[in-house]
Structures are given as structure tokens and as C-alpha cells.
């Protein structure tokens, strides 16, 4: 039970990290880490500082903070005039706009559609990019009993959801992996997993990322031959399990044609489940198509 509690804590931390993806902007000679909610002719930026929501508007190279100061018991609603001035080139009315993310989002999208006929309404996680990958390689199945440290073949595919604008350092991946049995190690497994990838190095040519398996469902089968002085016994064992293993690995995507050559070192370490003591060997190579 403590493993699952720890898993839930780390998952929440991971999700907090995902939503915290920011870029640095300079406003009035001060630097801010801001998130992009709407991108277009006028861009909506925001973040929380000391548990206070603050919103910014970017038009061209100009960035201003939308303000709503309080004098006595009355708010001054300066942001409404600021929005009216920023959008004075078209017929817009900021009187009913509230200083909330949802209300500002509607206003910004409405303006962008008026000034750019080709503009498509967008906000956080709406410019998703989808990637479909296929891969093959070898694994010594370090998280199961493997007395001779034998490596078997494996293959699979994955489906990646990625927003290069809102969350350029993060991706969620759904993966299927099949481990093949061999004469030397008669173990096979089918695994479906949910993964998080943190892309800590990004260039137009390649990306390097930390891959974390968050949840796995594995169905496996193993056959063991026991040889005695005057008998041979065949033991067959099969089963399935659902885990939150937090297994870490590394990967790299290298631009090749319209997609990416994918190199991965998988299942290197987990502090939730025990390995068999062998050095992990789980290598794959594949290709990831951008859909």
C-alpha cells in the first residue's frame, strides 16, 4: 500500500510539473515566468505569484500586465480600458470581461478571429501534435527472475500526445510492448503502459528526454524446465498485474524525413519495484511518424 501512496504523490508532482511549463518574459524591466493560454495576434499570458493570479497581454513586441487595483472597497477595473485600447482597431467591448482565465480567453479569441480570418481558436493544450511510433530491440527483463541474464527480442508501438506550444518539454505516451520468448529464456510478456516524457534537451534536429512509466498492465507467461536425476519437470506459470511502477529510462528523437528516428534505453531503474540484480539491458530503435 505504501508503494501506491508514494506513486500517487509522485504522479501529482509530475502533473504539477506539466502544468508549470513556462517561458521567460520581460515586463517593465522585470522578468516573469509566464504560461501561454492563447497564442495569436494578441496573446494571453498568465501565472500565479504568491498565490495571486496575474494576467498579461502580448501584442507585437509589447507586453502589459492587466491590472485591477483596489481603492477602499472598490476595484478600479483598469484592465477593461487596457483591453479596449489594445483592441481599438476592431469593434470590441471589454465592459463585461472579468479578470479570470476563462473570460479573458474568450475575449482574446474573439479579437484574434476578427483581425485574422485564418485564425483558429486556441487555448491551453489545443494545438496538439500526435506521433505514432514503432520500435524493436532487446531486453533482459530486469524486473523478473532471469537466472542466466538472457536477453530476448521485443517490439511494439506507442502513441504520443505533445503540444509544442503550450508544453514543449512534456508529452504523454500510451505504449504497447511485446517481449518474445526464446529457447534460452522461455518468458514472454504483453505490456500496456502510460508514460510521461520530460524533454530536457530540445533542438530543431533532436530531442532528449526522461521517460517515466506511470502505470503498467502486464500479462506474462513463463515456462521453466526442471531437470532431476531421473525426471524432467515442466513448470508453466502465467498471470497479469496492474502496477504503478515509476520505471525510468532515457530516449532521443532525431529528425529524419518527416518524422523522427527514435533511440531508447528503457526500464533502467525503479524505486517502487525490485530488479533481479542484473545490469538493465533494454534497448530499442524505431521510427516516430508525425500524424
N, C-alpha and C positions, 0 to 999 in steps of 0.2 A: 504493500500500500504506500509506503514512503516513497518508493520509486515513482509512482504515478503522481503523488503530490508534487514531487520535485519536477517531474515532467511538465505539469500544468503551470508551475511557476515560471519555468524557462520558456514555455510556449507564450505565456502572457508577455514576458520580457521581449521575446522575439517580435511579437505583434506590435508592441510599443515601439521597438526599433524601426519596424517597417514604416509606421505612420510618422516617424520622426525625420524622414528623409528631407533634407533642406538644402538650400543654396544661400550663399552669402551676398547681401546687397548693401550698398552704402546709401543712407538717407540722412541728409543734413549732417554730413561728415561723421556719421556714426554707423558702424557695421551691425547688421542684423542677420540672423539665420532665419530665413523665411520659407514657407511652403507655398507651392503654386497650386491654386484651386481652379482658376480659369485662365487659359492662355489664349491671347488673341490681340486685336488692335488695342484693347485695353485689358490688362492682366490683373487678376486679383491675387494678392499675396497675403499671407497671414501667419501668425504663430501665437503661442501663449508665453507671456513673460510674467513671472511671479504670480502664476495662476490667473492672469488677466489676458483676455483675448485682445489682440491688436491687429488691425487690418490696414493694408497698403494697396495703393493703386499705381500701376506702372503703365505709362503711355509714352511710346517712343523711348527716349533715354531718361525721362523724368519719372521719379518715384516720389509719391507723397503719402504721408500717413493720414488715414481717415480718422478724424478726431470727434469726440463728443464730450466736451468738458462740462463740469457741473458747477454752477454758481448758486449757493444756498441749497434749495431743494429742487432746483430746476436745471435740466440738461439743456445745453445750447444747440445741439444738433448741427454743429459745423460741417459734419460730413455730407449733409444734404447739399449745401452750397458747393462744397468741393466737387461732388459728383456732377452737379449741374454745370459747373464750369468746365470740367473735363469732357463733358459730352455735349457741349454747346453747339457743335457742328451739325447735330441732328436734333429732331424733336424728341426729347426725353424729359420725364418728370420724376424727380427724386423725392417728392414730398412724402410718399408712402413707403419709402425704403427704410428698413430697420437695419441697425448696425449688428446684423447677425450673418453668419456664413451663408445660410440658405437664401436670405433676402438679397444680399449683395450679389450672390451668384446669379440669380435671376436677372438683376439689373445689368450686370456686366455682359451676360449672354445676349440679352435683348439689344444692347448697344452694338455689340460686335456683329450681330446679324444685320443690323441696319446699315452699317458702314461697309460691310464686306458680304456681298451676295453669296460668295462661295463658303462663308464661314459655317462650320458645323458646331452646334452647341456642345460644349465640353465642360467637364469639371474633373475632380479627383478620380483617377482610375477609369477614364472613359476612352483614352487613346491606347487601348490595349494592343499589344503585339503578341501573336501566337506563334510558337515554334514547335515543330514536330521532329523529334529526334529518333534515330535508330542507332543501335550500338551492338558490339560484340567484344568478347575478351575472355579473360581467365580469372578464376578466384580460388583461393584455398579455404574459403568458408570458415573464416577465423572464429566465428561465433557459434560453431557447432564442434562436437568432438571429431577430430581428424588426426588420428594417431600418427600417420605417416606424413602428415602435412602435404597431402596431394592436392594439386590444382586441377580443377575441372573447367570445361568451357562454359560460357554464359552468353546470352543475348537478350535483347529487349528493346523497348521503345519508351519514350517519355513525351509528355505534353506540357509545354512551359507557357505560363502566363506572365507577361512582362510589360510594364509601362515605361518606355524610355524617357518620358517627360516628367511624370509625377513621381515615379520611384525608380530612377535609373540604376540604383545599386541593388535592387531586390527583385526576386522572382519566386513564384510558387510553381512547383513541378509535380505532376502526377506521373508515376513511373510504374511500368511492369517489367519485371526481370525474371528470366528463367535460367536456373542453374542446371546443367546437364550432368547426368551420372556418367561414370566411366568404369572400366574393368577394375582399376586400382582403387577407386573410391566410389562405391555404388550409392551415392547420395544425390538426390535431385530435389529442387525446390522451385515453387512458383511464388513470387512475391509482388504484392501491390503496395506502393508507398506514397506518402505525401511528403514533399521535400521543400525546404526553404533554401534559396541560394543568395548569398551575400557577395556581390561583385565588388571586391575591394580594389581591383585594378581594371580600368576601362579605357580603351583607346579605340579609334575607328577600325583598327586592324584586329585586335584581340581583347578578350576579357578573361580575367582570372577570378575565381570565386571559391568561397567556402560553401560546401553543400552539407546540409543537416537533414537527416531523415527524422521527421517528427512522429509519424505514425506508420506502422507496417502491418500488413496481414500476410502471413506466410503459411503456405501449405507444402509440406515436405514428405519425402519418402526415403527410407534408408534400408538397405539390405546388408547384413553382416554375416560373413561365413565364419563359423567357429569350428576349428579342426581339432579333434582329440586323437588319442592313440588308436582307437578303433571305431571312430564315428565322425561324421561331418554334420553340423547343425546349421541350418539357415534361419537367421532371425530377421524378420521383416517388421519394420516399425514405421508408422505413418501418423500424421496428425497436422493440426493447424493451430495458429495462435495469433492474437492481436496484441501488439505492443506499442508503447511509446518509447522507443529505444534511444533517441537522440544519438544517432551514429553520424560521425563527422567524416568528411572526405574533401578532396580538392579537385577542381576541374578547370579547364581552359577551353574557350571557344575562339577559334582562329578563323577570320574571314576567308571564305573560299567560294568563289562564284556568288550566287545569290543567297547562300546560306553560310554555315559555319562548320568547319572541321572541329570535332569535339574530342578532347582527351581528358580522361578521368582516372583519378586514384580514389576508389570508393571504400567505404566501410573500414576506415583506418582506426577509429577509436570511438568507444562509447563509455561514459561513466555510469550508465544505467545497467547494462548487461555485461557479463563477464566474457572475455575471449578465452581461447584454449591455450594461450601462452605462446603461440607461434607468431612470427612476424607477419602482419597482414599483407597479403598479395591479392589485390582486387583491381585489375586494370582493364579499361575498356577504351575503344576507339570507335567513333561513329561520325555521323553527319546530321546536322540540325537544319531543317528547312524552315524558312520564314514564310508563314502562311498569309 
